Amino acid sequence: MNQVKEELIESALSQFNRIFPCGNKVRIEEGFTIEGRQLLFWFNTEDNSTHLLSREI
């Protein structure tokens, strides 16, 4: 699963260049949740917009 998380982080960085933790999270790695068979990665961008990337697990 760690490889999938790294891939999602890399994908977010390639799309948005700079990403930040969502909400009250301190570390970007805290932005992961699991919903059914989906690994969800929540993060913010410089304009304070929240984004979501997902991958089936």
N, CA, C and O atoms as a CHARMM CRD file, in Angstrom:
* protein
*
  228
    1    1 MET  N      0.82100  -1.19700   0.00000 PROA 1      0.00000
    2    1 MET  CA     0.00000   0.00000   0.00000 PROA 1      0.00000
    3    1 MET  C      0.86200   1.25700   0.00000 PROA 1      0.00000
    4    1 MET  O      0.46700   2.26800  -0.58000 PROA 1      0.00000
    5    2 ASN  N      2.03300   1.21600   0.63800 PROA 2      0.00000
    6    2 ASN  CA     2.89300   2.39200   0.67300 PROA 2      0.00000
    7    2 ASN  C      3.29900   2.83700  -0.72400 PROA 2      0.00000
    8    2 ASN  O      3.41800   4.03400  -0.98200 PROA 2      0.00000
    9    3 GLN  N      3.50900   1.89600  -1.61700 PROA 3      0.00000
   10    3 GLN  CA     3.86500   2.25400  -2.99400 PROA 3      0.00000
   11    3 GLN  C      2.72300   3.00000  -3.66900 PROA 3      0.00000
   12    3 GLN  O      2.95800   3.96300  -4.39900 PROA 3      0.00000
   13    4 VAL  N      1.50400   2.57000  -3.43500 PROA 4      0.00000
   14    4 VAL  CA     0.33800   3.23200  -4.01600 PROA 4      0.00000
   15    4 VAL  C      0.22300   4.65400  -3.45700 PROA 4      0.00000
   16    4 VAL  O     -0.08100   5.58700  -4.20100 PROA 4      0.00000
   17    5 LYS  N      0.46100   4.82300  -2.16400 PROA 5      0.00000
   18    5 LYS  CA     0.42900   6.15200  -1.56100 PROA 5      0.00000
   19    5 LYS  C      1.48400   7.05700  -2.19200 PROA 5      0.00000
   20    5 LYS  O      1.20500   8.21100  -2.51700 PROA 5      0.00000
   21    6 GLU  N      2.68700   6.53500  -2.36300 PROA 6      0.00000
   22    6 GLU  CA     3.75200   7.31600  -2.99000 PROA 6      0.00000
   23    6 GLU  C      3.37200   7.71500  -4.41200 PROA 6      0.00000
   24    6 GLU  O      3.64100   8.83900  -4.83700 PROA 6      0.00000
   25    7 GLU  N      2.75000   6.80000  -5.14600 PROA 7      0.00000
   26    7 GLU  CA     2.32000   7.09600  -6.51500 PROA 7      0.00000
   27    7 GLU  C      1.27000   8.20600  -6.54700 PROA 7      0.00000
   28    7 GLU  O      1.30600   9.06700  -7.42600 PROA 7      0.00000
   29    8 LEU  N      0.34000   8.19000  -5.59900 PROA 8      0.00000
   30    8 LEU  CA    -0.68200   9.23400  -5.54300 PROA 8      0.00000
   31    8 LEU  C     -0.05800  10.58900  -5.19900 PROA 8      0.00000
   32    8 LEU  O     -0.43900  11.61000  -5.77200 PROA 8      0.00000
   33    9 ILE  N      0.88500  10.60000  -4.27900 PROA 9      0.00000
   34    9 ILE  CA     1.56200  11.84400  -3.92500 PROA 9      0.00000
   35    9 ILE  C      2.33300  12.37400  -5.13300 PROA 9      0.00000
   36    9 ILE  O      2.26600  13.56500  -5.43900 PROA 9      0.00000
   37   10 GLU  N      3.05600  11.50300  -5.81000 PROA 10     0.00000
   38   10 GLU  CA     3.81800  11.91500  -6.99800 PROA 10     0.00000
   39   10 GLU  C      2.88000  12.44400  -8.08900 PROA 10     0.00000
   40   10 GLU  O      3.19900  13.42600  -8.75900 PROA 10     0.00000
   41   11 SER  N      1.73800  11.80000  -8.26500 PROA 11     0.00000
   42   11 SER  CA     0.77200  12.24700  -9.25600 PROA 11     0.00000
   43   11 SER  C      0.25800  13.64800  -8.91700 PROA 11     0.00000
   44   11 SER  O      0.14400  14.50600  -9.79200 PROA 11     0.00000
   45   12 ALA  N     -0.04700  13.86400  -7.65100 PROA 12     0.00000
   46   12 ALA  CA    -0.51700  15.18200  -7.21600 PROA 12     0.00000
   47   12 ALA  C      0.55400  16.24100  -7.45100 PROA 12     0.00000
   48   12 ALA  O      0.25500  17.34000  -7.91800 PROA 12     0.00000
   49   13 LEU  N      1.79400  15.91000  -7.12900 PROA 13     0.00000
   50   13 LEU  CA     2.88500  16.86300  -7.32900 PROA 13     0.00000
   51   13 LEU  C      3.10700  17.17200  -8.80000 PROA 13     0.00000
   52   13 LEU  O      3.41100  18.31200  -9.15200 PROA 13     0.00000
   53   14 SER  N      2.96200  16.18200  -9.65700 PROA 14     0.00000
   54   14 SER  CA     3.17200  16.42600 -11.08800 PROA 14     0.00000
   55   14 SER  C      2.04600  17.28700 -11.67300 PROA 14     0.00000
   56   14 SER  O      2.26300  18.02700 -12.63200 PROA 14     0.00000
   57   15 GLN  N      0.85600  17.18900 -11.09900 PROA 15     0.00000
   58   15 GLN  CA    -0.27600  17.97900 -11.58600 PROA 15     0.00000
   59   15 GLN  C     -0.30700  19.39800 -11.01500 PROA 15     0.00000
   60   15 GLN  O     -0.71000  20.33400 -11.70500 PROA 15     0.00000
   61   16 PHE  N      0.11500  19.55900  -9.76400 PROA 16     0.00000
   62   16 PHE  CA    -0.07400  20.83700  -9.07400 PROA 16     0.00000
   63   16 PHE  C      1.21900  21.48300  -8.56000 PROA 16     0.00000
   64   16 PHE  O      1.17300  22.59000  -8.02200 PROA 16     0.00000
   65   17 ASN  N      2.35200  20.82700  -8.71100 PROA 17     0.00000
   66   17 ASN  CA     3.66700  21.33000  -8.28300 PROA 17     0.00000
   67   17 ASN  C      3.84200  21.43500  -6.77400 PROA 17     0.00000
   68   17 ASN  O      4.80600  20.89800  -6.23000 PROA 17     0.00000
   69   18 ARG  N      2.94300  22.10300  -6.09900 PROA 18     0.00000
   70   18 ARG  CA     3.02600  22.23400  -4.64300 PROA 18     0.00000
   71   18 ARG  C      1.71100  21.76800  -4.03800 PROA 18     0.00000
   72   18 ARG  O      0.63600  22.19100  -4.46200 PROA 18     0.00000
   73   19 ILE  N      1.80800  20.88600  -3.03800 PROA 19     0.00000
   74   19 ILE  CA     0.62000  20.39700  -2.34600 PROA 19     0.00000
   75   19 ILE  C      0.84600  20.53000  -0.84600 PROA 19     0.00000
   76   19 ILE  O      1.97900  20.56000  -0.36600 PROA 19     0.00000
   77   20 PHE  N     -0.26700  20.60800  -0.12200 PROA 20     0.00000
   78   20 PHE  CA    -0.22100  20.82100   1.31700 PROA 20     0.00000
   79   20 PHE  C     -1.24000  19.92300   1.99700 PROA 20     0.00000
   80   20 PHE  O     -2.21400  19.50200   1.37400 PROA 20     0.00000
   81   21 PRO  N     -1.01800  19.62500   3.28700 PROA 21     0.00000
   82   21 PRO  CA    -2.00000  18.81100   4.02000 PROA 21     0.00000
   83   21 PRO  C     -3.35800  19.50100   4.08600 PROA 21     0.00000
   84   21 PRO  O     -3.45200  20.72800   4.07600 PROA 21     0.00000
   85   22 CYS  N     -4.38500  18.69900   4.15400 PROA 22     0.00000
   86   22 CYS  CA    -5.76700  19.17500   4.22000 PROA 22     0.00000
   87   22 CYS  C     -6.18000  19.44800   5.66600 PROA 22     0.00000
   88   22 CYS  O     -5.72800  18.76600   6.58600 PROA 22     0.00000
   89   23 GLY  N     -7.02400  20.42900   5.85400 PROA 23     0.00000
   90   23 GLY  CA    -7.65000  20.66600   7.15400 PROA 23     0.00000
   91   23 GLY  C     -6.65600  20.81100   8.27600 PROA 23     0.00000
   92   23 GLY  O     -5.71800  21.60400   8.19200 PROA 23     0.00000
   93   24 ASN  N     -6.86300  20.04100   9.33300 PROA 24     0.00000
   94   24 ASN  CA    -5.99700  20.12500  10.51400 PROA 24     0.00000
   95   24 ASN  C     -4.83100  19.14600  10.46200 PROA 24     0.00000
   96   24 ASN  O     -4.14600  18.95300  11.46700 PROA 24     0.00000
   97   25 LYS  N     -4.59800  18.53600   9.32700 PROA 25     0.00000
   98   25 LYS  CA    -3.48700  17.59300   9.17500 PROA 25     0.00000
   99   25 LYS  C     -2.15900  18.35600   9.16800 PROA 25     0.00000
  100   25 LYS  O     -2.08300  19.48600   8.68700 PROA 25     0.00000
  101   26 VAL  N     -1.13100  17.72700   9.70100 PROA 26     0.00000
  102   26 VAL  CA     0.19000  18.34700   9.77400 PROA 26     0.00000
  103   26 VAL  C      1.08600  17.83300   8.65100 PROA 26     0.00000
  104   26 VAL  O      1.84600  18.59300   8.05200 PROA 26     0.00000
  105   27 ARG  N      0.98700  16.53600   8.37500 PROA 27     0.00000
  106   27 ARG  CA     1.84300  15.90700   7.36400 PROA 27     0.00000
  107   27 ARG  C      1.00200  15.48800   6.16600 PROA 27     0.00000
  108   27 ARG  O     -0.15500  15.09600   6.31400 PROA 27     0.00000
  109   28 ILE  N      1.59000  15.57500   4.98800 PROA 28     0.00000
  110   28 ILE  CA     0.87900  15.20900   3.75700 PROA 28     0.00000
  111   28 ILE  C      0.44900  13.74200   3.78800 PROA 28     0.00000
  112   28 ILE  O     -0.56800  13.38500   3.19200 PROA 28     0.00000
  113   29 GLU  N      1.20600  12.89400   4.47200 PROA 29     0.00000
  114   29 GLU  CA     0.90400  11.46400   4.56200 PROA 29     0.00000
  115   29 GLU  C     -0.37100  11.18300   5.35200 PROA 29     0.00000
  116   29 GLU  O     -0.89700  10.07100   5.29900 PROA 29     0.00000
  117   30 GLU  N     -0.86900  12.17500   6.08100 PROA 30     0.00000
  118   30 GLU  CA    -2.09400  12.00100   6.86300 PROA 30     0.00000
  119   30 GLU  C     -3.34400  12.18800   6.01700 PROA 30     0.00000
  120   30 GLU  O     -4.45600  12.04100   6.52400 PROA 30     0.00000
  121   31 GLY  N     -3.18200  12.50900   4.73500 PROA 31     0.00000
  122   31 GLY  CA    -4.30700  12.80400   3.86700 PROA 31     0.00000
  123   31 GLY  C     -4.94200  11.59400   3.21400 PROA 31     0.00000
  124   31 GLY  O     -5.71100  11.74900   2.26500 PROA 31     0.00000
  125   32 PHE  N     -4.64900  10.40000   3.68700 PROA 32     0.00000
  126   32 PHE  CA    -5.19000   9.18500   3.07200 PROA 32     0.00000
  127   32 PHE  C     -6.33900   8.61200   3.88800 PROA 32     0.00000
  128   32 PHE  O     -6.28900   8.56500   5.11700 PROA 32     0.00000
  129   33 THR  N     -7.38000   8.17500   3.17400 PROA 33     0.00000
  130   33 THR  CA    -8.47600   7.42900   3.78700 PROA 33     0.00000
  131   33 THR  C     -8.83000   6.27800   2.84900 PROA 33     0.00000
  132   33 THR  O     -8.48500   6.29400   1.66800 PROA 33     0.00000
  133   34 ILE  N     -9.51300   5.29300   3.38600 PROA 34     0.00000
  134   34 ILE  CA    -9.96500   4.15800   2.58900 PROA 34     0.00000
  135   34 ILE  C    -11.48000   4.12800   2.62600 PROA 34     0.00000
  136   34 ILE  O    -12.09100   4.18000   3.69300 PROA 34     0.00000
  137   35 GLU  N    -12.07500   4.04200   1.45300 PROA 35     0.00000
  138   35 GLU  CA   -13.52400   3.94600   1.31400 PROA 35     0.00000
  139   35 GLU  C    -13.80400   2.75500   0.39700 PROA 35     0.00000
  140   35 GLU  O    -13.59100   2.82900  -0.81300 PROA 35     0.00000
  141   36 GLY  N    -14.27800   1.67000   0.98100 PROA 36     0.00000
  142   36 GLY  CA   -14.49900   0.46400   0.18500 PROA 36     0.00000
  143   36 GLY  C    -13.17300  -0.04400  -0.35700 PROA 36     0.00000
  144   36 GLY  O    -12.25400  -0.35200   0.40200 PROA 36     0.00000
  145   37 ARG  N    -13.08500  -0.12700  -1.68100 PROA 37     0.00000
  146   37 ARG  CA   -11.84900  -0.60100  -2.32100 PROA 37     0.00000
  147   37 ARG  C    -11.02700   0.54800  -2.89300 PROA 37     0.00000
  148   37 ARG  O    -10.14400   0.32900  -3.72300 PROA 37     0.00000
  149   38 GLN  N    -11.31100   1.76600  -2.45500 PROA 38     0.00000
  150   38 GLN  CA   -10.61300   2.94300  -2.96100 PROA 38     0.00000
  151   38 GLN  C     -9.71300   3.54400  -1.88500 PROA 38     0.00000
  152   38 GLN  O    -10.13300   3.73800  -0.74400 PROA 38     0.00000
  153   39 LEU  N     -8.49100   3.83200  -2.25900 PROA 39     0.00000
  154   39 LEU  CA    -7.59200   4.61300  -1.42300 PROA 39     0.00000
  155   39 LEU  C     -7.74300   6.05300  -1.88400 PROA 39     0.00000
  156   39 LEU  O     -7.49500   6.36300  -3.05000 PROA 39     0.00000
  157   40 LEU  N     -8.14700   6.93000  -0.97900 PROA 40     0.00000
  158   40 LEU  CA    -8.39200   8.32800  -1.30400 PROA 40     0.00000
  159   40 LEU  C     -7.26800   9.18100  -0.74700 PROA 40     0.00000
  160   40 LEU  O     -6.83100   8.97800   0.38500 PROA 40     0.00000
  161   41 PHE  N     -6.80000  10.12900  -1.53400 PROA 41     0.00000
  162   41 PHE  CA    -5.75700  11.04900  -1.10700 PROA 41     0.00000
  163   41 PHE  C     -6.27600  12.47900  -1.22000 PROA 41     0.00000
  164   41 PHE  O     -6.50100  12.98900  -2.31700 PROA 41     0.00000
  165   42 TRP  N     -6.45800  13.10800  -0.07500 PROA 42     0.00000
  166   42 TRP  CA    -6.95800  14.47400   0.02300 PROA 42     0.00000
  167   42 TRP  C     -5.78000  15.40800   0.24900 PROA 42     0.00000
  168   42 TRP  O     -4.89100  15.11400   1.04900 PROA 42     0.00000
  169   43 PHE  N     -5.77400  16.52900  -0.45700 PROA 43     0.00000
  170   43 PHE  CA    -4.70200  17.50900  -0.26700 PROA 43     0.00000
  171   43 PHE  C     -5.18100  18.88000  -0.73700 PROA 43     0.00000
  172   43 PHE  O     -6.16000  18.99200  -1.47400 PROA 43     0.00000
  173   44 ASN  N     -4.48200  19.90500  -0.30200 PROA 44     0.00000
  174   44 ASN  CA    -4.77400  21.27200  -0.72400 PROA 44     0.00000
  175   44 ASN  C     -3.68100  21.76000  -1.65500 PROA 44     0.00000
  176   44 ASN  O     -2.56800  21.23300  -1.66400 PROA 44     0.00000
  177   45 THR  N     -4.01700  22.78000  -2.44000 PROA 45     0.00000
  178   45 THR  CA    -3.04300  23.43600  -3.31100 PROA 45     0.00000
  179   45 THR  C     -2.83900  24.87100  -2.81800 PROA 45     0.00000
  180   45 THR  O     -3.49300  25.31200  -1.87300 PROA 45     0.00000
  181   46 GLU  N     -1.92600  25.58600  -3.46900 PROA 46     0.00000
  182   46 GLU  CA    -1.56700  26.93600  -3.02900 PROA 46     0.00000
  183   46 GLU  C     -2.75400  27.88300  -2.93700 PROA 46     0.00000
  184   46 GLU  O     -2.73300  28.81300  -2.13100 PROA 46     0.00000
  185   47 ASP  N     -3.77700  27.67100  -3.73700 PROA 47     0.00000
  186   47 ASP  CA    -4.95100  28.55000  -3.71600 PROA 47     0.00000
  187   47 ASP  C     -5.98500  28.11400  -2.67000 PROA 47     0.00000
  188   47 ASP  O     -7.12700  28.57400  -2.69100 PROA 47     0.00000
  189   48 ASN  N     -5.57800  27.22700  -1.75800 PROA 48     0.00000
  190   48 ASN  CA    -6.42600  26.69700  -0.67800 PROA 48     0.00000
  191   48 ASN  C     -7.59800  25.87400  -1.17900 PROA 48     0.00000
  192   48 ASN  O     -8.59200  25.71900  -0.46900 PROA 48     0.00000
  193   49 SER  N     -7.50000  25.34500  -2.38700 PROA 49     0.00000
  194   49 SER  CA    -8.51300  24.43100  -2.90700 PROA 49     0.00000
  195   49 SER  C     -8.17800  23.00700  -2.46700 PROA 49     0.00000
  196   49 SER  O     -7.01100  22.61600  -2.43500 PROA 49     0.00000
  197   50 THR  N     -9.19900  22.24600  -2.13400 PROA 50     0.00000
  198   50 THR  CA    -9.02100  20.85600  -1.75000 PROA 50     0.00000
  199   50 THR  C     -9.21400  19.97600  -2.97600 PROA 50     0.00000
  200   50 THR  O    -10.12700  20.18900  -3.77400 PROA 50     0.00000
  201   51 HSD  N     -8.34200  18.98800  -3.11200 PROA 51     0.00000
  202   51 HSD  CA    -8.38400  18.06500  -4.24900 PROA 51     0.00000
  203   51 HSD  C     -8.39000  16.63200  -3.73200 PROA 51     0.00000
  204   51 HSD  O     -7.99500  16.35600  -2.59900 PROA 51     0.00000
  205   52 LEU  N     -8.84400  15.73500  -4.58800 PROA 52     0.00000
  206   52 LEU  CA    -8.91600  14.32400  -4.24500 PROA 52     0.00000
  207   52 LEU  C     -8.42700  13.49500  -5.41600 PROA 52     0.00000
  208   52 LEU  O     -8.87500  13.66900  -6.54900 PROA 52     0.00000
  209   53 LEU  N     -7.50400  12.59200  -5.13000 PROA 53     0.00000
  210   53 LEU  CA    -7.08300  11.57400  -6.08900 PROA 53     0.00000
  211   53 LEU  C     -7.41300  10.22500  -5.47600 PROA 53     0.00000
  212   53 LEU  O     -7.37800  10.07000  -4.25500 PROA 53     0.00000
  213   54 SER  N     -7.73300   9.24800  -6.31400 PROA 54     0.00000
  214   54 SER  CA    -8.05800   7.92800  -5.77800 PROA 54     0.00000
  215   54 SER  C     -7.43700   6.83400  -6.62000 PROA 54     0.00000
  216   54 SER  O     -7.09400   7.03000  -7.78600 PROA 54     0.00000
  217   55 ARG  N     -7.30400   5.68900  -6.00100 PROA 55     0.00000
  218   55 ARG  CA    -6.77000   4.51500  -6.66500 PROA 55     0.00000
  219   55 ARG  C     -7.44200   3.29600  -6.07000 PROA 55     0.00000
  220   55 ARG  O     -7.62400   3.20800  -4.85600 PROA 55     0.00000
  221   56 GLU  N     -7.80800   2.35900  -6.92100 PROA 56     0.00000
  222   56 GLU  CA    -8.40800   1.11500  -6.42700 PROA 56     0.00000
  223   56 GLU  C     -7.34000   0.26900  -5.76000 PROA 56     0.00000
  224   56 GLU  O     -6.21300   0.17000  -6.24300 PROA 56     0.00000
  225   57 ILE  N     -7.71000  -0.33400  -4.64900 PROA 57     0.00000
  226   57 ILE  CA    -6.78100  -1.20500  -3.92600 PROA 57     0.00000
  227   57 ILE  C     -7.37100  -2.59700  -3.78100 PROA 57     0.00000
  228   57 ILE  O     -6.73700  -3.47800  -3.19900 PROA 57     0.00000
